């Protein structure tokens, strides 16, 4: 039996995978937009974004717009590479089942 590919445990989490996928398609996204897209609670979303930030997969920019805090997230090159490698590992794992 061929060796099974390793799936990156940071990317593999359902919400973290969704966040990386969403961020890969935009230049940057606000916390509130990510919350609306995923349906996650503020606490869960913040915790998962922190894990991605600590891994170097997302970058965070905090600022104020008309006295209101705004937090923007963007996927880093490292995060984009991790997502690409994760998708490739899934393809290898699933083989012809996804063609």
TIMAR-561054 format. One line per field, with one value per atom (N, C-alpha, C, O, CB): atom name; chain; x, y, z; residue number from 1. Coordinates in steps of 0.02 Angstrom, whole numbers, always signed. Glycine has a CB too. Layout:
N
name (CA/...)
chain (A/...)
xx (X/...)
yy (Y/...)
zz (Z/...)
resi (NUM/...)
***
This chain:
99
name (N/CA/C/O/CB/N/CA/C/O/CB/N/CA/C/O/CB/N/CA/C/O/CB/N/CA/C/O/CB/N/CA/C/O/CB/N/CA/C/O/CB/N/CA/C/O/CB/N/CA/C/O/CB/N/CA/C/O/CB/N/CA/C/O/CB/N/CA/C/O/CB/N/CA/C/O/CB/N/CA/C/O/CB/N/CA/C/O/CB/N/CA/C/O/CB/N/CA/C/O/CB/N/CA/C/O/CB/N/CA/C/O/CB/N/CA/C/O/CB/N/CA/C/O/CB/N/CA/C/O/CB/N/CA/C/O/CB/N/CA/C/O/CB/N/CA/C/O/CB/N/CA/C/O/CB/N/CA/C/O/CB/N/CA/C/O/CB/N/CA/C/O/CB/N/CA/C/O/CB/N/CA/C/O/CB/N/CA/C/O/CB/N/CA/C/O/CB/N/CA/C/O/CB/N/CA/C/O/CB/N/CA/C/O/CB/N/CA/C/O/CB/N/CA/C/O/CB/N/CA/C/O/CB/N/CA/C/O/CB/N/CA/C/O/CB/N/CA/C/O/CB/N/CA/C/O/CB/N/CA/C/O/CB/N/CA/C/O/CB/N/CA/C/O/CB/N/CA/C/O/CB/N/CA/C/O/CB/N/CA/C/O/CB/N/CA/C/O/CB/N/CA/C/O/CB/N/CA/C/O/CB/N/CA/C/O/CB/N/CA/C/O/CB/N/CA/C/O/CB/N/CA/C/O/CB/N/CA/C/O/CB/N/CA/C/O/CB/N/CA/C/O/CB/N/CA/C/O/CB/N/CA/C/O/CB/N/CA/C/O/CB/N/CA/C/O/CB/N/CA/C/O/CB/N/CA/C/O/CB/N/CA/C/O/CB/N/CA/C/O/CB/N/CA/C/O/CB/N/CA/C/O/CB/N/CA/C/O/CB/N/CA/C/O/CB/N/CA/C/O/CB/N/CA/C/O/CB/N/CA/C/O/CB/N/CA/C/O/CB/N/CA/C/O/CB/N/CA/C/O/CB/N/CA/C/O/CB/N/CA/C/O/CB/N/CA/C/O/CB/N/CA/C/O/CB/N/CA/C/O/CB/N/CA/C/O/CB/N/CA/C/O/CB/N/CA/C/O/CB/N/CA/C/O/CB/N/CA/C/O/CB/N/CA/C/O/CB/N/CA/C/O/CB/N/CA/C/O/CB/N/CA/C/O/CB/N/CA/C/O/CB/N/CA/C/O/CB/N/CA/C/O/CB/N/CA/C/O/CB/N/CA/C/O/CB/N/CA/C/O/CB/N/CA/C/O/CB/N/CA/C/O/CB)
chain (A/A/A/A/A/A/A/A/A/A/A/A/A/A/A/A/A/A/A/A/A/A/A/A/A/A/A/A/A/A/A/A/A/A/A/A/A/A/A/A/A/A/A/A/A/A/A/A/A/A/A/A/A/A/A/A/A/A/A/A/A/A/A/A/A/A/A/A/A/A/A/A/A/A/A/A/A/A/A/A/A/A/A/A/A/A/A/A/A/A/A/A/A/A/A/A/A/A/A/A/A/A/A/A/A/A/A/A/A/A/A/A/A/A/A/A/A/A/A/A/A/A/A/A/A/A/A/A/A/A/A/A/A/A/A/A/A/A/A/A/A/A/A/A/A/A/A/A/A/A/A/A/A/A/A/A/A/A/A/A/A/A/A/A/A/A/A/A/A/A/A/A/A/A/A/A/A/A/A/A/A/A/A/A/A/A/A/A/A/A/A/A/A/A/A/A/A/A/A/A/A/A/A/A/A/A/A/A/A/A/A/A/A/A/A/A/A/A/A/A/A/A/A/A/A/A/A/A/A/A/A/A/A/A/A/A/A/A/A/A/A/A/A/A/A/A/A/A/A/A/A/A/A/A/A/A/A/A/A/A/A/A/A/A/A/A/A/A/A/A/A/A/A/A/A/A/A/A/A/A/A/A/A/A/A/A/A/A/A/A/A/A/A/A/A/A/A/A/A/A/A/A/A/A/A/A/A/A/A/A/A/A/A/A/A/A/A/A/A/A/A/A/A/A/A/A/A/A/A/A/A/A/A/A/A/A/A/A/A/A/A/A/A/A/A/A/A/A/A/A/A/A/A/A/A/A/A/A/A/A/A/A/A/A/A/A/A/A/A/A/A/A/A/A/A/A/A/A/A/A/A/A/A/A/A/A/A/A/A/A/A/A/A/A/A/A/A/A/A/A/A/A/A/A/A/A/A/A/A/A/A/A/A/A/A/A/A/A/A/A/A/A/A/A/A/A/A/A/A/A/A/A/A/A/A/A/A/A/A/A/A/A/A/A/A/A/A/A/A/A/A/A/A/A/A/A/A/A/A/A/A/A/A/A/A/A/A/A/A/A/A/A/A/A/A/A/A/A/A/A/A/A/A/A/A/A/A/A/A/A/A/A/A/A/A)
xx (+42/+0/+45/+92/-48/+30/+70/+60/+7/+53/+111/+107/+56/+54/+176/+15/-36/-4/+41/-92/-26/+3/-20/-74/-18/+24/+6/-37/-21/+70/-90/-131/-111/-112/-208/-93/-71/-126/-181/-56/-112/-163/-188/-244/-137/-147/-169/-221/-272/-110/-209/-256/-317/-372/-222/-308/-360/-422/-476/-331/-417/-477/-529/-513/-458/-592/-646/-649/-650/-712/-649/-654/-590/-593/-670/-533/-469/-463/-438/-410/-485/-484/-531/-514/-505/-589/-636/-606/-612/-703/-575/-545/-489/-487/-518/-445/-391/-419/-395/-342/-470/-501/-533/-526/-553/-568/-599/-546/-552/-643/-495/-443/-401/-373/-397/-396/-357/-391/-359/-349/-456/-493/-502/-532/-559/-475/-482/-414/-370/-536/-408/-345/-341/-289/-341/-396/-400/-474/-517/-366/-487/-557/-562/-518/-582/-618/-632/-656/-685/-684/-644/-667/-743/-766/-650/-780/-853/-875/-924/-886/-840/-857/-842/-882/-817/-785/-768/-819/-838/-697/-841/-892/-957/-988/-904/-977/-1039/-1033/-1081/-1056/-976/-966/-964/-987/-902/-937/-928/-983/-994/-862/-1017/-1067/-1037/-1072/-1112/-973/-938/-953/-970/-862/-946/-952/-889/-836/-964/-894/-835/-777/-720/-853/-792/-739/-705/-643/-767/-744/-716/-677/-622/-771/-706/-672/-606/-555/-717/-607/-545/-492/-433/-560/-513/-465/-434/-374/-500/-475/-449/-405/-355/-507/-423/-381/-314/-262/-417/-316/-254/-208/-147/-269/-236/-195/-163/-105/-238/-202/-175/-121/-71/-231/-132/-83/-19/+36/-112/-25/+35/+74/+135/+14/+40/+74/+105/+142/+25/+90/+115/+74/+96/+186/+14/-29/-73/-94/-73/-86/-123/-87/-53/-196/-96/-70/-129/-182/-23/-120/-174/-153/-96/-190/-201/-191/-250/-307/-184/-235/-287/-281/-227/-281/-339/-341/-408/-451/-328/-417/-481/-507/-470/-475/-571/-604/-662/-709/-628/-658/-708/-721/-778/-775/-667/-667/-690/-698/-710/-702/-723/-664/-630/-785/-651/-596/-611/-668/-583/-560/-566/-507/-449/-569/-522/-469/-473/-523/-476/-418/-414/-366/-314/-390/-385/-344/-328/-369/-379/-267/-248/-207/-171/-209/-211/-171/-100/-90/-201/-51/+19/+41/+5/+64/+101/+128/+135/+123/+197/+156/+162/+94/+89/+192/+43/-25/-51/-83/-72/-37/-58/-23/-54/-43/+41/+78/+50/+41/+153/+35/+7/-60/-73/-1/-102/-167/-158/-192/-209/-113/-100/-74/-97/-48/-28/+0/-54/-55/+59/-98/-154/-200/-219/-194/-217/-261/-226/-258/-279/-162/-125/-124/-131/-53/-115/-115/-184/-189/-95/-237/-305/-315/-343/-357/-291/-297/-260/-285/-270/-200/-161/-198/-200/-91/-226/-262/-324/-338/-281/-361/-424/-413/-454/-471/-358/-342/-396/-422/-328/-414/-462/-534/-579/-458/-545/-613/-640/-700/-613/-596/-620/-615/-627/-581/-598/-592/-657/-658/-545)
yy (-59/+0/+62/+66/+0/+111/+172/+213/+209/+215/+251/+292/+348/+381/+322/+357/+410/+478/+483/+396/+529/+596/+625/+611/+643/+664/+699/+760/+797/+720/+769/+829/+878/+861/+812/+938/+990/+1001/+1021/+1056/+987/+992/+1064/+1073/+965/+1113/+1182/+1199/+1230/+1231/+1178/+1192/+1146/+1166/+1182/+1087/+1035/+1052/+1025/+971/+1095/+1114/+1145/+1186/+1162/+1125/+1147/+1223/+1249/+1121/+1259/+1332/+1363/+1410/+1360/+1336/+1363/+1352/+1396/+1331/+1295/+1282/+1330/+1357/+1209/+1342/+1390/+1460/+1496/+1390/+1480/+1547/+1556/+1606/+1560/+1507/+1512/+1514/+1551/+1453/+1474/+1472/+1539/+1565/+1416/+1568/+1634/+1687/+1728/+1653/+1687/+1738/+1731/+1780/+1735/+1670/+1659/+1693/+1708/+1584/+1705/+1735/+1810/+1840/+1704/+1842/+1914/+1944/+1908/+1932/+2009/+2042/+2044/+2030/+2113/+2063/+2066/+2063/+2078/+2130/+2043/+2038/+2061/+2048/+1966/+2095/+2116/+2057/+2009/+2173/+2062/+2011/+2000/+1944/+2032/+2055/+2049/+2012/+1975/+2118/+2022/+1987/+1913/+1871/+2017/+1897/+1827/+1793/+1736/+1820/+1829/+1802/+1788/+1736/+1850/+1835/+1826/+1768/+1730/+1890/+1760/+1707/+1638/+1589/+1719/+1633/+1568/+1550/+1491/+1565/+1601/+1588/+1572/+1548/+1532/+1584/+1568/+1622/+1679/+1562/+1602/+1651/+1693/+1673/+1615/+1751/+1795/+1759/+1763/+1858/+1724/+1690/+1635/+1631/+1661/+1593/+1539/+1566/+1543/+1491/+1616/+1645/+1676/+1666/+1698/+1714/+1745/+1694/+1703/+1788/+1640/+1588/+1554/+1541/+1535/+1539/+1505/+1552/+1530/+1479/+1616/+1664/+1673/+1682/+1732/+1671/+1676/+1616/+1625/+1679/+1556/+1497/+1506/+1489/+1433/+1532/+1543/+1598/+1593/+1562/+1649/+1703/+1676/+1691/+1761/+1638/+1610/+1564/+1559/+1572/+1531/+1487/+1527/+1499/+1435/+1591/+1633/+1627/+1648/+1613/+1600/+1590/+1650/+1658/+1530/+1692/+1754/+1811/+1803/+1748/+1871/+1932/+1974/+1972/+1971/+2012/+2051/+2125/+2143/+2028/+2167/+2240/+2270/+2264/+2271/+2302/+2334/+2409/+2438/+2312/+2441/+2513/+2539/+2500/+2535/+2604/+2635/+2671/+2707/+2684/+2662/+2696/+2734/+2704/+2647/+2800/+2843/+2821/+2812/+2841/+2813/+2795/+2724/+2706/+2842/+2685/+2615/+2570/+2580/+2597/+2520/+2474/+2432/+2410/+2428/+2422/+2380/+2332/+2353/+2423/+2268/+2217/+2184/+2155/+2165/+2189/+2160/+2100/+2103/+2212/+2048/+1988/+1976/+1987/+1926/+1952/+1932/+1868/+1858/+1988/+1827/+1766/+1785/+1826/+1713/+1755/+1767/+1718/+1672/+1760/+1729/+1682/+1613/+1562/+1707/+1611/+1548/+1513/+1452/+1559/+1551/+1524/+1498/+1446/+1576/+1536/+1514/+1449/+1404/+1569/+1444/+1382/+1324/+1269/+1392/+1336/+1283/+1260/+1199/+1309/+1305/+1287/+1246/+1196/+1350/+1268/+1232/+1161/+1113/+1271/+1155/+1090/+1045/+985/+1097/+1074/+1037/+1009/+950/+1082/+1050/+1028/+973/+924/+1088/+980/+929/+863/+810/+952/+867/+806/+773/+712/+823/+813/+785/+750/+695/+841/+782/+750/+684/+635/+797/+683/+621/+568/+510/+634/+589/+542/+513/+453/+578/+557/+535/+501/+462/+593/+517/+485/+493/+548/+413/+439/+441/+452/+461/+378/+450/+459/+529/+539/+445/+578/+646/+668/+726/+694/+623/+645/+646/+663/+600)
zz (+0/+0/+0/+39/+61/-43/-45/+20/+52/-107/+36/+97/+87/+35/+114/+137/+134/+146/+188/+185/+111/+121/+189/+213/+64/+217/+279/+261/+215/+319/+299/+292/+346/+405/+295/+326/+373/+426/+408/+335/+490/+541/+553/+576/+606/+537/+545/+492/+506/+541/+431/+376/+381/+361/+307/+407/+406/+446/+432/+431/+495/+534/+489/+446/+590/+497/+453/+446/+390/+479/+500/+497/+470/+431/+566/+490/+465/+389/+354/+501/+365/+293/+257/+204/+278/+285/+255/+254/+204/+294/+309/+312/+261/+226/+382/+256/+207/+136/+93/+214/+123/+57/+40/-16/+53/+88/+77/+66/+20/+137/+107/+102/+39/+14/+163/+13/-49/-108/-158/-62/-103/-158/-155/-200/-162/-103/-95/-75/-52/-43/-84/-64/+12/+41/-94/+44/+117/+136/+95/+146/+198/+220/+292/+333/+213/+307/+375/+416/+391/+375/+481/+528/+520/+520/+600/+515/+511/+448/+449/+513/+393/+331/+338/+317/+271/+367/+378/+423/+412/+407/+475/+520/+482/+492/+578/+440/+401/+352/+343/+364/+321/+272/+303/+273/+234/+364/+395/+445/+461/+429/+471/+522/+590/+635/+501/+598/+661/+713/+697/+649/+775/+830/+832/+806/+898/+863/+868/+902/+879/+907/+957/+994/+954/+953/+1057/+921/+881/+822/+807/+857/+788/+731/+752/+719/+698/+807/+831/+849/+834/+891/+881/+901/+840/+839/+945/+790/+730/+689/+661/+687/+685/+650/+686/+654/+643/+752/+791/+776/+768/+866/+771/+754/+685/+675/+755/+637/+570/+571/+536/+521/+611/+618/+649/+625/+659/+702/+736/+690/+696/+798/+644/+596/+539/+498/+569/+535/+480/+417/+363/+465/+422/+364/+347/+290/+375/+397/+384/+419/+469/+410/+390/+419/+441/+410/+369/+494/+523/+523/+538/+596/+505/+508/+546/+525/+436/+602/+643/+636/+638/+718/+627/+620/+645/+667/+547/+640/+656/+595/+562/+717/+581/+527/+558/+584/+470/+556/+588/+660/+682/+548/+697/+768/+783/+842/+805/+733/+743/+727/+676/+700/+769/+753/+691/+680/+813/+652/+592/+591/+596/+526/+584/+581/+512/+494/+638/+475/+409/+411/+443/+356/+376/+370/+297/+253/+401/+284/+217/+222/+271/+179/+171/+170/+150/+105/+120/+183/+167/+113/+95/+230/+87/+38/+70/+37/+12/+133/+169/+175/+166/+238/+189/+194/+128/+125/+221/+75/+8/-11/-40/-45/+5/-9/+32/+6/+7/+96/+139/+112/+112/+212/+89/+61/-3/-13/+47/-46/-108/-94/-126/-151/-48/-30/+1/-10/+18/+39/+70/+16/+18/+119/-32/-87/-128/-147/-133/-140/-176/-137/-166/-190/-71/-30/-31/-33/+43/-30/-36/-102/-105/-28/-155/-222/-224/-251/-276/-194/-192/-150/-169/-163/-95/-51/-85/-80/+15/-119/-150/-218/-240/-158/-250/-314/-366/-377/-303/-397/-452/-429/-470/-493/-364/-337/-351/-347/-263/-366/-378/-451/-466/-335/-495/-565/-602/-661/-600)
resi (1/1/1/1/1/2/2/2/2/2/3/3/3/3/3/4/4/4/4/4/5/5/5/5/5/6/6/6/6/6/7/7/7/7/7/8/8/8/8/8/9/9/9/9/9/10/10/10/10/10/11/11/11/11/11/12/12/12/12/12/13/13/13/13/13/14/14/14/14/14/15/15/15/15/15/16/16/16/16/16/17/17/17/17/17/18/18/18/18/18/19/19/19/19/19/20/20/20/20/20/21/21/21/21/21/22/22/22/22/22/23/23/23/23/23/24/24/24/24/24/25/25/25/25/25/26/26/26/26/26/27/27/27/27/27/28/28/28/28/28/29/29/29/29/29/30/30/30/30/30/31/31/31/31/31/32/32/32/32/32/33/33/33/33/33/34/34/34/34/34/35/35/35/35/35/36/36/36/36/36/37/37/37/37/37/38/38/38/38/38/39/39/39/39/39/40/40/40/40/40/41/41/41/41/41/42/42/42/42/42/43/43/43/43/43/44/44/44/44/44/45/45/45/45/45/46/46/46/46/46/47/47/47/47/47/48/48/48/48/48/49/49/49/49/49/50/50/50/50/50/51/51/51/51/51/52/52/52/52/52/53/53/53/53/53/54/54/54/54/54/55/55/55/55/55/56/56/56/56/56/57/57/57/57/57/58/58/58/58/58/59/59/59/59/59/60/60/60/60/60/61/61/61/61/61/62/62/62/62/62/63/63/63/63/63/64/64/64/64/64/65/65/65/65/65/66/66/66/66/66/67/67/67/67/67/68/68/68/68/68/69/69/69/69/69/70/70/70/70/70/71/71/71/71/71/72/72/72/72/72/73/73/73/73/73/74/74/74/74/74/75/75/75/75/75/76/76/76/76/76/77/77/77/77/77/78/78/78/78/78/79/79/79/79/79/80/80/80/80/80/81/81/81/81/81/82/82/82/82/82/83/83/83/83/83/84/84/84/84/84/85/85/85/85/85/86/86/86/86/86/87/87/87/87/87/88/88/88/88/88/89/89/89/89/89/90/90/90/90/90/91/91/91/91/91/92/92/92/92/92/93/93/93/93/93/94/94/94/94/94/95/95/95/95/95/96/96/96/96/96/97/97/97/97/97/98/98/98/98/98/99/99/99/99/99)
***
